[in-house]
């Protein structure tokens, strides 16, 4: 079998592609991708989902217009028009991204599934051999499907497929209670679908701050049919869809089933033992603080290795690994000290730092404060009765320990708090050392900071 030698082989074209910077122009690089170019975020994750979220939010705004004295009506939801508008933007972007890399003098794009058969040597689709002086594994993750569902033979969707369906269903059963479930519940309910959620957890978004999880679950229960602390005993098909039989005998039926029970790293598809690359018990590739795996001159980044399944983290790790590849004497560490996240559901949720339950369990002293959106001028304008900002701070240093928001534009207005935590800015300095525009929504943040008893 012929073997092609490279200076660098990158497995995965998502954030793996992002690490190809001018610093690597002198290297002969192979970029191996099994699916659409650009990885999960571009093709079936962050970007298309938020385009659907924005559309669903418009629909919800129209329906709620009456409370502002506006007589408005949503006459129709043209699903195929919505879907095609989104993927008519996404798909050409994937194609052009691939073309741009192919036109690079130093990069060879190889389509196929890569698996190791030796140290820094891979077979692509079992036929084409590539080897390199260094390898970066950026193979991402995929939806996890419970064995009970997979073995049932019942058709189901995951986040990989549900956005491309041909027809909007009348009803949707979502199995799972995390961020994927919350976002797709918002999308489909916003577009008029009856949403039923089945989750084994006692609430939705249980990884979030407990106050966020509890309040969001209460609101979700008013919009969606929730089945909490529910064990699925059987999955079966019906003439018009799918039926989940729960452990207590209850039955939840719908036209389509969306499985949103988490994600698993694609490490199991790479034959890592042949390369000497070790993994954690949950399948994540083991890396040190610089992104190096247990195998020499082999690196990993993004969802295949990171505990944070977030695109902004994968991009940061790509920048770091990209530097380390060419500066072995000046290795850098990715900054994982304060990693923010957001759930683009309704209401929107954003979080950074420690949760209240984490602080209580650790025994660390803290003070806290909560500011309601509805107690600010912009909150009045939006008639927001549910949004809030919850802050935790160190009573001795005055530094923020955690920030958790639920409400309008949460993912945007949390940013000053992320900056304050990242650069160790005391609460009093952030609150009073700058002007806060009145009556902007950011006053939710200002007022929460001022409420902290420091």
N, C-alpha and C positions, 0 to 999 in steps of 0.2 A: 504494500500500500504506500503510495506516495505521501510524503510529509512536507508541509510548508512551514518554514521557520520564520518567526516574527520576533520583534523585540518585546512586544506586548500583545497579549490576547485579552480582550474584554468580553465577558459573557453577560449579555443583557444591554439593550439599547435605550433603556430609560435614563436613570441617572448615571448609568455606565457610560452612555454617550456624552453626558455633560462633563465628564472629567477630561475629555479630549480638548485641551486648550493649546494655544501657541507654544507653551512650554514643552509639548510633546511632539512638535513638528519634525524633529529629527529622528523620531522613532518610526519603525515599520510596525503598523498596528493592524490587528484583525479584530473586528467587532462582530460577534456572533449573536444572532437574534432568532428565536424560534417562532415568534409571533409578529404582529404588526409593529413596525418601527416606532419607537418612542415609549414603549412599555405600558404599564398599567395606567399611570396617571393620565397620559394623553388619550389613550384609546378606550379605556373602560373603567376609569376611576375618577380622580379629582376633577378634571376639566369637564367632561361631558355631564357628570352628575350635577355639577354646579350650574350648568346651562339649563338642565331640567329643573333644578331647584328654583332658579330665578323665574322660570316660566310658571311654575306652580305658585310662587309667591304673588305674581301678578294676578293669577286667577283668584287667590284668596283675598287679595286686596279689592278686587271687583265685588266679590260676594259680601265683603264687610263694608262697602261704601255707604250703605244706608245709615250706619250709626254716625256718619259725618254730615248727614243731610243731603246726600247725593243719591239720586235714583239711578242705579246702574244694574245691568243684568249680563250674566255670562251666557250667551246664546248657544255656544257650541265649543267643543274641544276637538280640534283637528289633529289627532294624534300623529298621523303619518306626516303631516306638515311640520309639526314640532320636531319629531324624530329626524326627519330628513334635513331640516334647517340646521340642526346640531351636527349631524354626522357629515353633512356636505361641507362643513368647516373642519371637522376633526380629521376625516379620512384623507383629504388632500394635504393637510399639514403633516400627517404621518408619511405620506409618499414623498413630499418635498424634503422632509428631514432626512429620509433615507438617501434621496438623490444627492443632497448636499454632501453627505458623508462619502458617498461613492465617488463624487467628483474631487474629493481631497486626494492630493498626491500621496499622502502617507497612510491612508486608511483603506482597508479592504473589508467590505461588508459581506458577511457570509450568512445566508439564510439556512436555518436548520437548528436542530436540538443538539446541544453539546453535552458530552459526558467525558469525564477523565478516564484515561486508561494508563496513566502513569504520572509521575511528577512533572507538572507544568506541560502535560501533553493531553490533548483532547481529541475525541472523535466526534465529528459532526454528522448526525444521522447515520452513525455507524460506518461511514464510508470514507469521509474526508478527514485526514489527520492534520492537526495544527499543533505546533509547540512554540514556546516562547521563553525568553529570559525571565519575564515576569507575567503573572496572570492576575486579573482582577475579576472577582466573581460578583456580579451585580444582577443576579438572575431573578430577583423579586420574590413575590409570593402569589398565592392563588386562593380562591375561596375554599374554605374547609366544608366538607359535606359529611354529616353524620352517617355512619354505616347503616342505620335504620332506614334513612331516606334513600341512600344509594342502592341498597339491596331490594327496595320495594318495587323497583321497576316503574314507578310512577314518574311521569315527566315533571321536571322542576326547572326553575331558573335560579341563577346566581347573579351577582352584580356584573359578571362578565357578559351576560346574555340578555338580561331583562330590559335593558334600554333599547334594544333593537327589535323588540316584538312587533308584529305587523298590525295588531289590533289592541286597543285599550280594553282590558277586561272589565266586567261589571264588578267583580270582587277579587281581592287578592289576600291570600294568607301568607304572612311573613313569619318564618321560624327564626327567632333570635331577638335579642333586645338591646343590641349595642348600637354603635354609631351608624353602621350600614343600614340596619333596620329602621332607625329613626329618620334617616335621610330619605330613604325610599318610601316610607310611610307618608312623609310630608309630600313627596312628589306625586304619588298616585292618589292620595286623598285630595290634594289640591286640584287634581284634574278630574275629580268626581268619582273615583273608585272607592267602593266600600272596603276598608282595610281592617283586617283581623290579625292581631299579633299574638303569637304563642312563644313564651320564653320561660326558661327554667328559673330565672332569677326572680326575686321578690319585687323588683322594680325595673324600669328601663334605665339604661346608662349607669349601671351600678359602679363603674370605674370612676365616675365623676364624683365631685364633692357631694356628700350625702344630701345637702340642702337642694342642690341642683337636681339630683336624681329624683328626690321625693316630689319636688314641685313640678318638674317636667312630667313625671308619671301621672300626677293628678290631672294636669292639663290634657295629656294624651288620652286619658281615659274618657274625657269629654268628647273627643273627636274620633277615636278609633276604638274598636272592640278589643279589649286587652284580656289576655289569659296569662296571669302571672303565676310564678311558682308551679309551672305546668310541665309535667313529664309526658313526653309523647310515647304512647304504647304501640301505635300502629299507624302506618301511612298507606292509604289505598286510593285507587282511582274511582271516579264516578262517571256517569254519562256526560256530565257537563263540567268536570274539573277534578278536584282532589279533596280528600277527607282525611283529617288528622283526628285519631282517637286518643284522648288523653288518659292518663293513668287513673283519673277519678271517674272515667266513663263518659265524660263530656265529649262532644264531637264538634269540630271546627271545620267548616267546608268553605271552599272558594273556587273560583274559576281557574286561578293560577296559584302556584306555590313558589314563593321566593325564599331560598335558603340563605340566611344571613347570620350564620353561627360562628363567624370568625374567619381568620385567614391563616394559612400555613406556608412556611418558607418552601421554596422550590428546591431546597438542598437535596431532597430525596431523589431527584431526577438527574443528579450530576455524578453519581458514582464517586463520591468524595473519598472513600477509603483508599481508592487507587492513587489518589494524589497526596494522601497523608493529612487531609483536612478534617479536623474534628468538629463535632456539632454538640450543642446542648441537648438535653432530653427532649425539648420541644421542637428540635430540628433546626434551630438557629445556628449558623456557623459561628464558631468561637473566634473572636478577634481580640487583639490587645488594644491598648489605648491609642495606637497609631493606625489601626485598621488591618494589621497583619494577622493572618490565620496561623494555624499550627504548622503549616507547610512552608518551607523556605520560599521567599520571593513570590508568595501568593497572598493576595489581599482580598478583602470582601467589604461590601458596603450596601446600604439600603436595607430593604425588607428581608433579604435573605439572611442577614446577620444582626440587624439592629432590633433592640427591644421596642424602639419607636417605629411604628409602621406609618410614617409620615413623609410626604414628598419633600418638604422643606428640610427635614433631617437628612434624607438621602442625598439631596443636593449639597448640603454642607459637608457630608462625609465624602462626597465625590471631589469637592474642592480640596479637602485635606489629603485624601489619598493621591490625587493628581499631583499635589506638591511633593508628597513623600516619595513618589516613584522616581522623581528626578533630583531629589535632594536628600539622599540617604544619610548625610551627616547633620541635617537640620530637620529632623522629623517633627511634625506638628500633631497636635491632638484635636479631634473634633470637639466643639463646645457643646456639651450635653448638660450643662449645669441647670439651665432653665429652658425646658422645651415646651412651647405652647402648642395648643391644639384647638380645633373648633369642630363643632357638629352643625352642619348647615341644614338644620331641621326648622321647625316652627314651634316655639320661638328658637332663634339661633342661640347657640351656646359656645362659649369660649373659656379656656382654662389655661393657667400656667402655675407651676409650683405645687406646693403641698396642699392636699385636701385637709379638711377639718379632721376627718377620721385618722389620717396619717399622723397629724400632729398630736392628737390625743393618744394614739397608740405608742408614739415615740416618747411621750412624757415631756416633750419640749414646751417650755412656757410660750404662750402667745396671747395676743389680744385680737379681737375681731370686730368687724363692723359690717352692717348691711345697709345699702342704699337702694330704695325702690325707684325704678324708672318713673313711676307715677307721681313722685314727689319732686320732680324737676320740671322746669318749664316746657322742655321739649317732650317730656313724657306726657304732660297735659295735652300738648298738641296732637300727639299720636294716640291719645286715650289708652295708654299702656297701663293696664292694671296688674300685669303679671311679671314684668321684667324686674330684675334686681342685680346688684353687684355685691358680692361677698368677698371681703378682704381679710387676710390674716397677716399679722406683723409680729416681729420680735420686740418685746417691751423694753429691752435694754438697748439695743442698737437702733431701733426705729426703722429697721429694714423690712421690706415686704417678704413674706414667706410663701404666700399663695394668693391668687386672684381668680375668681370664678364668676362668670357673668351668664345670665340668661335673659335674652331680650333683643330688641331691635339693634341690628348692626353690631352685635357683641364681638364678632371676629375682628372688626375694625377698631372699635373704641378701646379694646384691651391693650393695644399696642404700647401706649405710654407706660403701662404697668410692666409689660415685658422689658421695656428699655430700662425702667427704674431698677428692676430686679437684676438685670444683666450687668448694669454698671454701678450697682451698690449705692443707689441714690436713696437717702433717707426719706421717709414718708413726708415729713414736714417740708423738706426741700422741694419735693415734687409738687406738693399741694400748694405751697405759697411762694415758691421761687420762680413762678412763671404765670402768665396770664392764661386763663381758661375762657374761651369765647362764650359769651352769653347771648342767647339762650341755646347753645348747641347741646347735642346729646352727650358730649363729653363731660358735661357737668355731673352726670351720674358718677363718673370716676372721681372728679374733684370732691364732691360731697362725701363719697365713701371714704376717701383719704382723710378728710377733715373729721370724720366721725370716729376714727381710730383713737382710743384713749391713750395717747402717748404724751 
